[in-house]
């Protein structure tokens, strides 16, 4: 209660006082969902998928189109706000399910592959989705979709973040999760012990794709317009960097890295804007901001290649004088 009240008050203040802060927190929430869901495949299972933006695009366009169809419909007897949130949940669910089906279609033939071959397949899928969207009239072609109801507020985004973290942590501690860890450590040995390696990898891939679709649906409901430029290879690599930076297999590491890498570019922008207001950097803000952003990532990877937490969670690396979670409750 002592934690919940200040958080609710902070969210209320942000939503009423700073639209940009609300937007930034929304982007952060979407990035957390993307990073935690990709961590199930890249971290827990040890595979290398770089097509997460493709599944995000599937969820965004499916949820966006469904919301446009239901835009002028309301549930009788319910307040408009409640009706809108119910339709939003329906749209998010539809986007997540279609993205999961796409994940199954990609995973069944490709997850028999390993290493670079799987990366190439997932990269190809992401590019196929982008090209299909860019050349389909129903999806708005290169101009994208506009007019989607902006109904994804911070409470809904926070609920989705809670849901994906809950699923990831429960999965990591389950018998299914132990099979995924075994595949990560030594796939040949796991298969020799009777683990259906392909089946477990496909299931992990489907779960990851489902939440990527949810993230895309959320994204479509708080930005004015979605277009193919939002779901390029660069977006996939941003999510991969978040997972690697946090530590492959660490859920809390993925969360912290997603928060840090979402806020870092804006912090650098503000810093260089402040410097440029009095100096000669006013016309070079964007040119300087991104190289500094990249340099900080390179330094981090050189100093700590295993990421912030490695395969551990934050409560496992806290100093001894800080109370830790008991193993039986993890």
NORRA-V263911 format. One record per residue. N is the residue number from 1. RES is the residue in three letters. SS is DSSP state (hx for helix, st for strand, lp for the rest). PSI is psi in degrees with one decimal (* if undefined). D_FIRST is the distance of its C-alpha to the first C-alpha in Angstrom with 2 decimals. Layout:
BEGIN
N;RES;SS;PSI;D_FIRST + N;RES;SS;PSI;D_FIRST
END
This chain:
BEGIN
1;UNK;lp;-41.2;0.00 + 2;UNK;hx;-27.5;3.81 + 3;UNK;hx;-38.9;5.36 + 4;UNK;hx;-41.4;4.97 + 5;UNK;hx;-50.5;6.09 + 6;UNK;hx;-36.2;8.87 + 7;UNK;hx;-44.5;9.88 + 8;UNK;hx;-41.5;10.41 + 9;UNK;hx;-39.6;12.21 + 10;UNK;hx;-45.2;14.19 + 11;UNK;hx;-40.9;15.28 + 12;UNK;hx;-40.4;16.32 + 13;UNK;hx;-43.2;18.28 + 14;UNK;hx;-44.4;19.89 + 15;UNK;hx;-29.0;20.97 + 16;UNK;hx;-26.9;22.50 + 17;UNK;hx;-29.9;24.00 + 18;UNK;lp;96.2;25.15 + 19;UNK;hx;-35.6;26.64 + 20;UNK;hx;-39.9;27.72 + 21;UNK;hx;-37.8;24.27 + 22;UNK;hx;-44.0;23.10 + 23;UNK;hx;-42.1;26.13 + 24;UNK;hx;-41.4;25.56 + 25;UNK;hx;-34.4;21.98 + 26;UNK;hx;-44.2;23.51 + 27;UNK;hx;-40.9;26.29 + 28;UNK;hx;-43.3;23.93 + 29;UNK;hx;-43.4;22.08 + 30;UNK;hx;-42.5;25.53 + 31;UNK;hx;-35.0;26.74 + 32;UNK;hx;-44.5;23.88 + 33;UNK;hx;-43.1;24.79 + 34;UNK;hx;-45.7;28.43 + 35;UNK;hx;-44.8;28.08 + 36;UNK;hx;-40.0;26.01 + 37;UNK;hx;-40.4;28.42 + 38;UNK;hx;-29.3;31.49 + 39;UNK;hx;-25.6;30.29 + 40;UNK;hx;-37.2;30.81 + 41;UNK;hx;-54.6;34.50 + 42;UNK;hx;-33.4;35.27 + 43;UNK;hx;-57.2;33.04 + 44;UNK;hx;-39.7;32.78 + 45;UNK;lp;-18.1;36.20 + 46;UNK;lp;14.3;38.05 + 47;UNK;lp;175.2;39.68 + 48;UNK;lp;93.5;40.20 + 49;UNK;lp;131.4;39.37 + 50;UNK;lp;31.3;39.78 + 51;UNK;lp;27.1;39.79 + 52;UNK;hx;-30.8;36.10 + 53;UNK;hx;-28.0;36.76 + 54;UNK;hx;-44.3;39.21 + 55;UNK;hx;-34.0;36.65 + 56;UNK;hx;-41.2;34.32 + 57;UNK;hx;-41.4;37.30 + 58;UNK;hx;-48.8;37.97 + 59;UNK;hx;-39.7;34.47 + 60;UNK;hx;-47.2;34.56 + 61;UNK;hx;-38.1;37.97 + 62;UNK;hx;-48.2;37.56 + 63;UNK;hx;-40.0;34.26 + 64;UNK;hx;-44.9;35.76 + 65;UNK;hx;-41.3;38.97 + 66;UNK;hx;-40.2;37.26 + 67;UNK;hx;-35.4;35.10 + 68;UNK;hx;-37.3;38.31 + 69;UNK;hx;-38.8;39.97 + 70;UNK;lp;7.8;37.15 + 71;UNK;lp;-41.5;36.69 + 72;UNK;lp;15.4;38.50 + 73;UNK;lp;140.3;37.29 + 74;UNK;lp;150.7;34.57 + 75;UNK;lp;123.1;33.44 + 76;UNK;lp;135.0;34.90 + 77;UNK;lp;-5.5;32.66 + 78;UNK;lp;148.2;29.49 + 79;UNK;lp;153.7;28.27 + 80;UNK;hx;-39.5;29.54 + 81;UNK;hx;-44.3;26.14 + 82;UNK;hx;-42.7;25.22 + 83;UNK;hx;-42.7;28.75 + 84;UNK;hx;-39.5;28.55 + 85;UNK;hx;-33.8;25.41 + 86;UNK;hx;-44.9;27.16 + 87;UNK;hx;-33.8;30.23 + 88;UNK;hx;-44.4;28.28 + 89;UNK;hx;-39.9;26.93 + 90;UNK;hx;-44.0;30.55 + 91;UNK;hx;-42.3;31.87 + 92;UNK;hx;-42.2;29.44 + 93;UNK;hx;-42.5;30.33 + 94;UNK;hx;-43.9;34.00 + 95;UNK;hx;-41.5;33.83 + 96;UNK;hx;-40.7;32.09 + 97;UNK;hx;-44.7;34.63 + 98;UNK;hx;-39.9;37.62 + 99;UNK;hx;-37.8;36.42 + 100;UNK;hx;-39.1;36.04 + 101;UNK;hx;-40.8;39.58 + 102;UNK;hx;-38.9;40.84 + 103;UNK;hx;-38.2;39.18 + 104;UNK;hx;-42.6;40.98 + 105;UNK;hx;-36.1;44.24 + 106;UNK;hx;-37.9;43.99 + 107;UNK;hx;-39.0;42.67 + 108;UNK;hx;-49.9;45.26 + 109;UNK;hx;-28.0;48.27 + 110;UNK;hx;-25.0;46.75 + 111;UNK;lp;1.7;44.49 + 112;UNK;lp;-14.6;47.66 + 113;UNK;lp;168.3;48.18 + 114;UNK;lp;157.4;46.66 + 115;UNK;lp;-129.4;45.88 + 116;UNK;hx;-30.9;47.48 + 117;UNK;hx;-41.7;48.86 + 118;UNK;hx;-39.9;45.45 + 119;UNK;hx;-41.5;44.33 + 120;UNK;hx;-40.9;47.44 + 121;UNK;hx;-47.3;46.85 + 122;UNK;hx;-35.6;43.26 + 123;UNK;hx;-43.0;44.43 + 124;UNK;hx;-39.5;47.21 + 125;UNK;hx;-44.4;44.90 + 126;UNK;hx;-40.4;42.74 + 127;UNK;hx;-36.1;45.93 + 128;UNK;hx;-46.0;47.31 + 129;UNK;hx;-44.8;44.26 + 130;UNK;hx;-42.4;44.50 + 131;UNK;hx;-40.5;48.25 + 132;UNK;hx;-46.2;47.97 + 133;UNK;hx;-40.7;45.39 + 134;UNK;hx;-18.2;47.53 + 135;UNK;lp;16.6;50.59 + 136;UNK;lp;124.2;49.24 + 137;UNK;hx;-38.9;49.74 + 138;UNK;hx;-25.3;46.93 + 139;UNK;hx;5.9;44.43 + 140;UNK;lp;7.3;45.89 + 141;UNK;hx;-140.4;47.79 + 142;UNK;hx;-23.7;47.19 + 143;UNK;hx;-25.3;45.81 + 144;UNK;lp;-172.7;42.83 + 145;UNK;st;136.0;40.87 + 146;UNK;st;166.0;39.73 + 147;UNK;lp;7.4;38.40 + 148;UNK;lp;133.5;35.55 + 149;UNK;lp;130.6;32.82 + 150;UNK;lp;74.0;30.03 + 151;UNK;lp;-1.5;27.21 + 152;UNK;lp;94.8;25.02 + 153;UNK;lp;178.7;22.09 + 154;UNK;hx;-38.4;19.15 + 155;UNK;hx;-43.2;16.96 + 156;UNK;hx;-41.1;19.90 + 157;UNK;hx;-42.3;20.53 + 158;UNK;hx;-37.9;16.98 + 159;UNK;hx;-41.8;17.37 + 160;UNK;hx;-36.6;20.73 + 161;UNK;hx;-46.4;19.52 + 162;UNK;hx;-42.2;16.99 + 163;UNK;hx;-46.0;19.95 + 164;UNK;hx;-36.0;22.50 + 165;UNK;hx;-41.3;20.47 + 166;UNK;hx;-46.3;19.77 + 167;UNK;hx;-43.1;23.50 + 168;UNK;hx;-42.6;24.66 + 169;UNK;hx;-40.9;22.83 + 170;UNK;hx;-38.9;23.89 + 171;UNK;hx;-42.2;27.34 + 172;UNK;hx;-32.0;27.68 + 173;UNK;lp;2.7;27.10 + 174;UNK;lp;172.7;29.31 + 175;UNK;hx;-34.1;33.09 + 176;UNK;hx;-43.9;33.54 + 177;UNK;hx;-37.7;31.71 + 178;UNK;hx;-32.9;33.91 + 179;UNK;hx;-38.2;36.92 + 180;UNK;hx;-41.3;35.74 + 181;UNK;hx;-38.3;35.37 + 182;UNK;hx;-40.7;38.85 + 183;UNK;hx;-39.8;40.28 + 184;UNK;hx;-44.5;38.85 + 185;UNK;hx;-43.9;40.40 + 186;UNK;lp;99.6;43.78 + 187;UNK;hx;-37.5;44.48 + 188;UNK;hx;-44.8;47.99 + 189;UNK;hx;-40.1;46.89 + 190;UNK;hx;-42.7;44.11 + 191;UNK;hx;-36.7;46.72 + 192;UNK;hx;-26.8;49.12 + 193;UNK;lp;5.1;46.59 + 194;UNK;lp;8.2;46.43 + 195;UNK;lp;128.2;43.37 + 196;UNK;lp;84.8;43.96 + 197;UNK;hx;-44.6;43.15 + 198;UNK;hx;-42.8;43.98 + 199;UNK;hx;-44.4;42.01 + 200;UNK;hx;-40.1;38.83 + 201;UNK;hx;-39.5;39.22 + 202;UNK;hx;-42.9;39.78 + 203;UNK;hx;-41.9;36.67 + 204;UNK;hx;-39.2;34.54 + 205;UNK;hx;-39.8;36.28 + 206;UNK;hx;-44.0;35.61 + 207;UNK;hx;-45.3;31.85 + 208;UNK;hx;-43.3;31.80 + 209;UNK;hx;-38.2;33.96 + 210;UNK;hx;-48.1;31.79 + 211;UNK;hx;-27.4;28.70 + 212;UNK;hx;-38.4;31.04 + 213;UNK;hx;-39.1;32.16 + 214;UNK;hx;-44.9;28.62 + 215;UNK;hx;-41.6;28.16 + 216;UNK;hx;-40.5;31.50 + 217;UNK;hx;-41.0;30.61 + 218;UNK;hx;-45.3;27.49 + 219;UNK;hx;-40.8;29.71 + 220;UNK;hx;-19.1;32.32 + 221;UNK;lp;11.1;29.99 + 222;UNK;lp;3.5;28.89 + 223;UNK;lp;148.2;32.15 + 224;UNK;lp;-32.6;35.19 + 225;UNK;st;141.9;37.57 + 226;UNK;st;137.0;37.70 + 227;UNK;lp;165.7;40.91 + 228;UNK;hx;-24.9;42.31 + 229;UNK;hx;-15.4;41.83 + 230;UNK;hx;-8.6;38.06 + 231;UNK;lp;44.8;38.62 + 232;UNK;lp;178.7;41.23 + 233;UNK;hx;-32.3;41.76 + 234;UNK;hx;-40.5;40.09 + 235;UNK;hx;-41.4;36.74 + 236;UNK;hx;-42.3;37.15 + 237;UNK;hx;-32.2;37.92 + 238;UNK;hx;-43.0;34.88 + 239;UNK;hx;-40.0;32.66 + 240;UNK;hx;-41.9;34.87 + 241;UNK;hx;-40.1;34.47 + 242;UNK;hx;-43.8;30.66 + 243;UNK;hx;-45.3;30.96 + 244;UNK;hx;-40.5;33.65 + 245;UNK;hx;-41.3;31.94 + 246;UNK;hx;-26.2;28.70 + 247;UNK;lp;121.0;30.81 + 248;UNK;lp;115.1;32.45 + 249;UNK;lp;-8.4;30.32 + 250;UNK;lp;114.5;27.04 + 251;UNK;hx;-47.0;24.23 + 252;UNK;hx;-32.8;21.98 + 253;UNK;hx;-42.1;25.23 + 254;UNK;hx;-38.1;25.92 + 255;UNK;hx;-49.6;22.52 + 256;UNK;hx;-41.2;22.99 + 257;UNK;hx;-39.9;26.65 + 258;UNK;hx;-41.6;26.02 + 259;UNK;hx;-45.5;23.69 + 260;UNK;hx;-46.3;26.23 + 261;UNK;hx;-18.8;29.29 + 262;UNK;hx;-40.2;27.91 + 263;UNK;hx;-27.8;27.22 + 264;UNK;hx;-49.7;30.30 + 265;UNK;hx;-38.6;33.02 + 266;UNK;hx;-34.9;31.43 + 267;UNK;hx;-41.4;30.97 + 268;UNK;hx;-38.2;34.62 + 269;UNK;hx;-45.3;35.70 + 270;UNK;hx;-40.3;34.18 + 271;UNK;hx;-48.4;35.73 + 272;UNK;hx;-30.2;39.15 + 273;UNK;hx;-40.8;39.07 + 274;UNK;hx;-41.2;38.51 + 275;UNK;hx;-40.1;41.37 + 276;UNK;hx;-21.7;43.54 + 277;UNK;lp;-24.5;43.26 + 278;UNK;lp;-8.5;45.44 + 279;UNK;lp;-154.9;47.28 + 280;UNK;lp;12.1;49.11 + 281;UNK;lp;2.7;46.12 + 282;UNK;lp;-34.8;45.45 + 283;UNK;lp;1.8;47.44 + 284;UNK;lp;24.7;46.24 + 285;UNK;hx;-53.7;42.46 + 286;UNK;hx;-35.2;42.11 + 287;UNK;hx;-32.2;44.94 + 288;UNK;hx;-35.7;43.34 + 289;UNK;hx;-48.6;39.67 + 290;UNK;hx;-41.3;40.12 + 291;UNK;hx;-38.9;42.47 + 292;UNK;hx;-40.9;40.07 + 293;UNK;hx;-48.0;37.26 + 294;UNK;hx;-39.7;39.60 + 295;UNK;hx;-39.8;40.76 + 296;UNK;hx;-37.3;37.28 + 297;UNK;hx;-40.8;36.79 + 298;UNK;hx;-44.4;40.22 + 299;UNK;hx;-42.3;39.51 + 300;UNK;hx;-43.7;36.25 + 301;UNK;hx;-30.8;38.11 + 302;UNK;hx;-39.3;40.94 + 303;UNK;hx;-31.9;38.82 + 304;UNK;lp;77.5;36.41 + 305;UNK;lp;-22.9;38.00 + 306;UNK;lp;0.4;35.62 + 307;UNK;lp;-177.7;32.69 + 308;UNK;lp;-44.7;29.61 + 309;UNK;lp;1.1;28.55 + 310;UNK;lp;-129.2;31.57 + 311;UNK;lp;4.8;30.69 + 312;UNK;lp;165.3;27.75 + 313;UNK;lp;168.3;24.03 + 314;UNK;hx;-34.4;22.16 + 315;UNK;hx;-12.3;21.00 + 316;UNK;hx;-11.8;24.70 + 317;UNK;lp;7.0;25.99 + 318;UNK;lp;151.0;23.62 + 319;UNK;lp;155.1;25.55 + 320;UNK;lp;-24.1;26.00 + 321;UNK;lp;-5.2;24.23 + 322;UNK;lp;128.0;20.87 + 323;UNK;lp;133.5;19.34 + 324;UNK;lp;164.9;20.05 + 325;UNK;lp;144.3;19.12 + 326;UNK;lp;146.2;21.50 + 327;UNK;hx;-33.2;24.23 + 328;UNK;hx;-17.1;23.77 + 329;UNK;hx;-5.5;20.27 + 330;UNK;lp;*;21.43
END
